[in-house]
Amino acid sequence: MALTAQQILDTAWIKVNEQTGGSAVRWPTAEALTWLNRAALEIVNQLPSSNAKHAQPVVAAGSKQDFAGLAITDGLQWLDVICNIKADNTRGRPIRKLARAVLDDQLPDWHVTAGDAATQWMFDESDPKTFYLYPQPPAGRKVEVVYAAVPANMAALNSAWPLDDVYANAAEAFVLYSFYSKDATYTKNPQLAGSYWQLFQGMLGIRGQNNQKAAVSADVKAQG
């Protein structure tokens, strides 16, 4: 099921005794949509895998690769580099993640090393919009990448919720936190705002822990 912005906001409006369907007075539609868009962005910020996208861009010259150089306009963070893409646009040689220190120590000139295909990629969480390839593939070569994308903007109540439906409850909690944070005598309630913020964080924290456990389990199984 693909939820709409209205379906998520209606549940939030009901909880604050507001009119649903775009008739709210204390927290009107335009404001509520702003908070819902912020909710989607914050979810992806805290759980990048919540909006993972695949792409097959042409690599930039040199070892350094970033979103601008790969002509990706909605990127927030790199998640994985899967493989080289062959001339016939089929998947080719896999590209494995490697700690940069390994090449820095053993192959000091790796940044200027060219090859028939990339075999390793390097990534540092402190620079989430950049990764490095070794060796540098030929000009025009593509690679398959996975990245966390900026969620699509919801401009109207009938807009589709841009993330998986499993994040709708967290989004509702963020919207309610934003409602009660509004600095107005008839809406401001710091205690309720704090409760909804903790609920939002808790939902994402549990989801993140479960994802991490599943990833570790899959890695262990893959290693036999």
Contacts in CASP RR format, 6 or more apart in sequence:
PFRMAT RR
TARGET T0000
AUTHOR 0000-0000-0000
METHOD contacts of the structure
MODEL  1
MALTAQQILDTAWIKVNEQTGGSAVRWPTAEALTWLNRAALEIVNQLPSS
NAKHAQPVVAAGSKQDFAGLAITDGLQWLDVICNIKADNTRGRPIRKLAR
AVLDDQLPDWHVTAGDAATQWMFDESDPKTFYLYPQPPAGRKVEVVYAAV
PANMAALNSAWPLDDVYANAAEAFVLYSFYSKDATYTKNPQLAGSYWQLF
QGMLGIRGQNNQKAAVSADVKAQG
1 165 0 8 1.000
2 160 0 8 1.000
2 161 0 8 1.000
2 165 0 8 1.000
3 160 0 8 1.000
3 161 0 8 1.000
3 165 0 8 1.000
3 168 0 8 1.000
4 157 0 8 1.000
4 158 0 8 1.000
4 159 0 8 1.000
4 160 0 8 1.000
4 161 0 8 1.000
5 33 0 8 1.000
5 36 0 8 1.000
5 154 0 8 1.000
5 156 0 8 1.000
5 157 0 8 1.000
5 158 0 8 1.000
5 159 0 8 1.000
5 160 0 8 1.000
5 161 0 8 1.000
6 21 0 8 1.000
6 22 0 8 1.000
6 157 0 8 1.000
6 158 0 8 1.000
7 161 0 8 1.000
7 168 0 8 1.000
8 36 0 8 1.000
8 161 0 8 1.000
8 168 0 8 1.000
8 171 0 8 1.000
8 172 0 8 1.000
8 175 0 8 1.000
9 20 0 8 1.000
9 21 0 8 1.000
9 22 0 8 1.000
9 29 0 8 1.000
9 32 0 8 1.000
9 33 0 8 1.000
9 36 0 8 1.000
9 157 0 8 1.000
9 175 0 8 1.000
10 20 0 8 1.000
10 21 0 8 1.000
11 172 0 8 1.000
12 32 0 8 1.000
12 172 0 8 1.000
12 175 0 8 1.000
12 176 0 8 1.000
12 179 0 8 1.000
13 19 0 8 1.000
13 20 0 8 1.000
13 21 0 8 1.000
13 24 0 8 1.000
13 27 0 8 1.000
13 32 0 8 1.000
14 20 0 8 1.000
15 176 0 8 1.000
16 26 0 8 1.000
16 27 0 8 1.000
16 176 0 8 1.000
16 179 0 8 1.000
18 24 0 8 1.000
18 25 0 8 1.000
18 26 0 8 1.000
18 27 0 8 1.000
19 25 0 8 1.000
21 29 0 8 1.000
21 157 0 8 1.000
22 28 0 8 1.000
22 29 0 8 1.000
22 157 0 8 1.000
24 32 0 8 1.000
26 179 0 8 1.000
26 184 0 8 1.000
26 186 0 8 1.000
26 187 0 8 1.000
27 179 0 8 1.000
27 182 0 8 1.000
27 187 0 8 1.000
29 157 0 8 1.000
32 175 0 8 1.000
32 179 0 8 1.000
33 154 0 8 1.000
33 155 0 8 1.000
33 156 0 8 1.000
33 157 0 8 1.000
33 159 0 8 1.000
35 174 0 8 1.000
35 175 0 8 1.000
35 178 0 8 1.000
35 179 0 8 1.000
36 154 0 8 1.000
36 171 0 8 1.000
36 174 0 8 1.000
36 175 0 8 1.000
37 151 0 8 1.000
37 153 0 8 1.000
37 154 0 8 1.000
38 174 0 8 1.000
38 178 0 8 1.000
39 170 0 8 1.000
39 171 0 8 1.000
39 174 0 8 1.000
39 175 0 8 1.000
39 178 0 8 1.000
39 200 0 8 1.000
40 51 0 8 1.000
40 151 0 8 1.000
40 154 0 8 1.000
40 161 0 8 1.000
40 162 0 8 1.000
40 163 0 8 1.000
40 167 0 8 1.000
40 171 0 8 1.000
41 150 0 8 1.000
41 151 0 8 1.000
42 174 0 8 1.000
43 50 0 8 1.000
43 51 0 8 1.000
43 151 0 8 1.000
43 163 0 8 1.000
43 167 0 8 1.000
43 170 0 8 1.000
43 171 0 8 1.000
43 174 0 8 1.000
43 204 0 8 1.000
44 50 0 8 1.000
44 51 0 8 1.000
44 76 0 8 1.000
44 148 0 8 1.000
44 149 0 8 1.000
44 150 0 8 1.000
44 151 0 8 1.000
44 163 0 8 1.000
45 76 0 8 1.000
46 204 0 8 1.000
46 205 0 8 1.000
47 204 0 8 1.000
47 207 0 8 1.000
47 208 0 8 1.000
47 211 0 8 1.000
48 76 0 8 1.000
48 77 0 8 1.000
48 79 0 8 1.000
48 148 0 8 1.000
49 79 0 8 1.000
49 148 0 8 1.000
49 211 0 8 1.000
50 148 0 8 1.000
50 163 0 8 1.000
50 164 0 8 1.000
50 167 0 8 1.000
51 148 0 8 1.000
51 149 0 8 1.000
51 150 0 8 1.000
51 151 0 8 1.000
51 162 0 8 1.000
51 163 0 8 1.000
52 79 0 8 1.000
52 146 0 8 1.000
52 147 0 8 1.000
52 148 0 8 1.000
52 149 0 8 1.000
53 74 0 8 1.000
53 146 0 8 1.000
53 147 0 8 1.000
53 148 0 8 1.000
53 149 0 8 1.000
54 82 0 8 1.000
54 144 0 8 1.000
54 145 0 8 1.000
54 146 0 8 1.000
55 70 0 8 1.000
55 72 0 8 1.000
55 144 0 8 1.000
55 145 0 8 1.000
55 147 0 8 1.000
56 85 0 8 1.000
56 89 0 8 1.000
56 142 0 8 1.000
56 143 0 8 1.000
56 144 0 8 1.000
56 145 0 8 1.000
57 70 0 8 1.000
57 71 0 8 1.000
57 72 0 8 1.000
57 142 0 8 1.000
57 143 0 8 1.000
57 145 0 8 1.000
58 70 0 8 1.000
58 71 0 8 1.000
58 140 0 8 1.000
58 141 0 8 1.000
58 142 0 8 1.000
59 65 0 8 1.000
59 70 0 8 1.000
59 118 0 8 1.000
59 133 0 8 1.000
59 136 0 8 1.000
59 137 0 8 1.000
59 140 0 8 1.000
59 141 0 8 1.000
59 142 0 8 1.000
59 143 0 8 1.000
60 66 0 8 1.000
60 69 0 8 1.000
60 70 0 8 1.000
61 136 0 8 1.000
61 139 0 8 1.000
62 111 0 8 1.000
62 112 0 8 1.000
62 133 0 8 1.000
62 136 0 8 1.000
63 110 0 8 1.000
63 111 0 8 1.000
63 112 0 8 1.000
63 132 0 8 1.000
63 133 0 8 1.000
63 134 0 8 1.000
63 136 0 8 1.000
64 111 0 8 1.000
64 130 0 8 1.000
64 132 0 8 1.000
65 130 0 8 1.000
65 131 0 8 1.000
65 132 0 8 1.000
65 133 0 8 1.000
66 129 0 8 1.000
66 130 0 8 1.000
66 131 0 8 1.000
67 73 0 8 1.000
67 75 0 8 1.000
67 129 0 8 1.000
67 147 0 8 1.000
70 145 0 8 1.000
72 147 0 8 1.000
74 149 0 8 1.000
74 150 0 8 1.000
75 129 0 8 1.000
75 147 0 8 1.000
75 148 0 8 1.000
75 149 0 8 1.000
75 150 0 8 1.000
76 128 0 8 1.000
76 129 0 8 1.000
76 147 0 8 1.000
76 148 0 8 1.000
76 149 0 8 1.000
76 150 0 8 1.000
77 128 0 8 1.000
77 129 0 8 1.000
77 147 0 8 1.000
77 148 0 8 1.000
78 123 0 8 1.000
78 128 0 8 1.000
78 129 0 8 1.000
78 130 0 8 1.000
78 131 0 8 1.000
78 145 0 8 1.000
78 146 0 8 1.000
78 147 0 8 1.000
78 148 0 8 1.000
79 146 0 8 1.000
79 147 0 8 1.000
79 148 0 8 1.000
80 97 0 8 1.000
80 145 0 8 1.000
80 146 0 8 1.000
81 95 0 8 1.000
81 97 0 8 1.000
81 118 0 8 1.000
81 121 0 8 1.000
81 131 0 8 1.000
81 133 0 8 1.000
81 143 0 8 1.000
81 144 0 8 1.000
81 145 0 8 1.000
81 146 0 8 1.000
82 91 0 8 1.000
82 94 0 8 1.000
82 95 0 8 1.000
82 143 0 8 1.000
82 144 0 8 1.000
82 145 0 8 1.000
82 146 0 8 1.000
83 91 0 8 1.000
83 92 0 8 1.000
83 93 0 8 1.000
83 94 0 8 1.000
83 95 0 8 1.000
83 143 0 8 1.000
83 144 0 8 1.000
84 91 0 8 1.000
84 92 0 8 1.000
84 93 0 8 1.000
84 94 0 8 1.000
84 95 0 8 1.000
84 117 0 8 1.000
84 118 0 8 1.000
84 137 0 8 1.000
84 141 0 8 1.000
84 142 0 8 1.000
84 143 0 8 1.000
84 144 0 8 1.000
85 91 0 8 1.000
85 92 0 8 1.000
85 141 0 8 1.000
85 142 0 8 1.000
85 143 0 8 1.000
85 144 0 8 1.000
86 92 0 8 1.000
89 142 0 8 1.000
91 144 0 8 1.000
92 117 0 8 1.000
93 117 0 8 1.000
93 118 0 8 1.000
93 119 0 8 1.000
95 118 0 8 1.000
95 119 0 8 1.000
95 120 0 8 1.000
95 121 0 8 1.000
95 133 0 8 1.000
95 143 0 8 1.000
96 119 0 8 1.000
96 120 0 8 1.000
96 121 0 8 1.000
97 120 0 8 1.000
97 121 0 8 1.000
97 122 0 8 1.000
97 123 0 8 1.000
98 120 0 8 1.000
98 121 0 8 1.000
98 122 0 8 1.000
98 134 0 8 1.000
99 122 0 8 1.000
100 122 0 8 1.000
100 124 0 8 1.000
100 132 0 8 1.000
103 110 0 8 1.000
103 120 0 8 1.000
103 122 0 8 1.000
103 134 0 8 1.000
104 110 0 8 1.000
107 113 0 8 1.000
107 134 0 8 1.000
110 134 0 8 1.000
110 135 0 8 1.000
111 132 0 8 1.000
112 136 0 8 1.000
113 134 0 8 1.000
113 135 0 8 1.000
113 136 0 8 1.000
114 135 0 8 1.000
114 136 0 8 1.000
114 137 0 8 1.000
114 138 0 8 1.000
115 135 0 8 1.000
115 136 0 8 1.000
115 137 0 8 1.000
115 138 0 8 1.000
116 137 0 8 1.000
116 138 0 8 1.000
117 137 0 8 1.000
117 141 0 8 1.000
118 133 0 8 1.000
118 134 0 8 1.000
118 135 0 8 1.000
118 136 0 8 1.000
118 137 0 8 1.000
118 141 0 8 1.000
118 143 0 8 1.000
119 134 0 8 1.000
119 135 0 8 1.000
120 133 0 8 1.000
120 134 0 8 1.000
121 131 0 8 1.000
121 132 0 8 1.000
121 133 0 8 1.000
121 134 0 8 1.000
122 131 0 8 1.000
122 132 0 8 1.000
122 133 0 8 1.000
122 134 0 8 1.000
123 130 0 8 1.000
123 131 0 8 1.000
123 132 0 8 1.000
124 130 0 8 1.000
133 143 0 8 1.000
137 143 0 8 1.000
151 162 0 8 1.000
151 163 0 8 1.000
152 160 0 8 1.000
152 162 0 8 1.000
153 159 0 8 1.000
154 160 0 8 1.000
154 161 0 8 1.000
154 162 0 8 1.000
161 168 0 8 1.000
161 171 0 8 1.000
163 171 0 8 1.000
166 207 0 8 1.000
167 207 0 8 1.000
169 203 0 8 1.000
170 200 0 8 1.000
170 203 0 8 1.000
170 204 0 8 1.000
170 207 0 8 1.000
173 196 0 8 1.000
173 197 0 8 1.000
173 199 0 8 1.000
173 200 0 8 1.000
173 203 0 8 1.000
174 196 0 8 1.000
174 197 0 8 1.000
174 200 0 8 1.000
176 192 0 8 1.000
176 196 0 8 1.000
177 193 0 8 1.000
177 194 0 8 1.000
177 196 0 8 1.000
177 197 0 8 1.000
177 199 0 8 1.000
177 200 0 8 1.000
178 193 0 8 1.000
179 187 0 8 1.000
179 193 0 8 1.000
180 187 0 8 1.000
180 188 0 8 1.000
180 189 0 8 1.000
180 190 0 8 1.000
180 192 0 8 1.000
180 193 0 8 1.000
180 194 0 8 1.000
180 196 0 8 1.000
181 188 0 8 1.000
181 190 0 8 1.000
181 193 0 8 1.000
182 188 0 8 1.000
END
